[in-house]
Amino acid sequence: MPARLKLFFPLILFIVLAIFLVRGLSLDPKELPSALIDKPFPEFSLPALGSAQTLDKAAVSGQVALFNVWATWCVSCRVEHPYLTELAKQGVAIYGINYKDEDTAALGWLDELGDPYIASIADRDGTLGLDLGVYGAPETYLVDAQGLVRYRHVGVVNERVWSNTLQPIYEQLQSGKAN
Amino acid sequence: MLRHVCFLLLLLSLPALAVIETYEFSEPSLEKRYRSLSEELRCPKCQNQNIADSNAPISQDLRRLLYEQLEAGATDDEIRQYMVDRYGEFVRYRPSFSGVTVMLWVTPIVLLILGIAIAVMTLRGRKQTAGANEALSEAEQSKLRALMDKAESDK
């Protein structure tokens, strides 16, 4: 009998391998979980884009909000911009992090395409981006009322991403706040 | 004519500009550590390159950061921890031994032991069967003798 079982060994090996490979097909290696999930949003003190005001963490905390990392050099940011504007119209709180950009170009962009942001943090050298673990724009962070990072989406936020991923967490966090 | 134009155009081409910047270190030992750390840290953007090889903007930033931290006197572990705090375990090509990475570290050893075990078992099994073939039982001996005798008489 054991000799017979041995014959099945290649089949078993194949099945195990196949399971791992099939699983691998549906995994996205580009999807990196943020190291900051459930950790406080980093402290910062940076100028607000287009004003003399300085923003820090306290100034942008206190409500469930999206922090959208954007830049004028980022092509995909232009793609997601109209949808962010729509979300802002629906009453979603969105802050911008203008990542490694030039102020004049950024202000021109907001003039031309509309400004969905409550305020944009001018992160000219990418220091806040570094503390957040940003590795490319656009990225969007969902931060709760206590200032904890709850979710990070890398790439364009569109209707599908919003209703499938971000909105459920957003609403859950908001109802959590109401309780 | 065309040849001359080509030659002139060739003169116009500039040498590829070096994308990887160089840093002046105050001590040679720092440069050594810079080299080994930048080879060990992975570029978060580009999946399969370390920050020494990659010319992605994020890698440039991380190299500058690495340089600044080395000059400021940070230890290797502090720098690694700083990167992991921001970019997760992903940035390390030499991941730490923890619950999540235990498979990575243990699987090769387990597979090696398994391989050796299978090889030993197979070889031993082969020896046994070989040994079994050598000696014929009493019944087989007489059968063989009978067959050979028959063959002899058939001639």
Contacts between the chains, C-beta under 8 A, distances in Angstrom:
chain1	res1	chain2	res2	distance
A	29	B	47	6.2
A	30	B	47	7.1
A	32	B	44	6.9
A	32	B	87	7.8
A	32	B	88	6.4
A	32	B	90	5.5
A	33	B	88	6.6
A	34	B	88	7.2
A	35	B	84	6.9
A	35	B	85	6.2
A	35	B	86	5.8
A	35	B	87	5.9
A	35	B	88	3.8
A	36	B	86	7.6
A	100	B	57	7.4
A	126	B	61	6.0
A	130	B	61	6.5
A	130	B	65	7.0
A	130	B	86	6.5
A	131	B	86	6.4
A	132	B	86	7.4
A	133	B	44	7.4
A	133	B	86	4.2
A	133	B	87	4.9
A	133	B	88	7.2
A	134	B	58	8.0
A	135	B	44	3.9
A	135	B	45	4.6
A	135	B	58	4.7
A	135	B	87	7.1
A	136	B	45	5.4
A	136	B	58	6.7
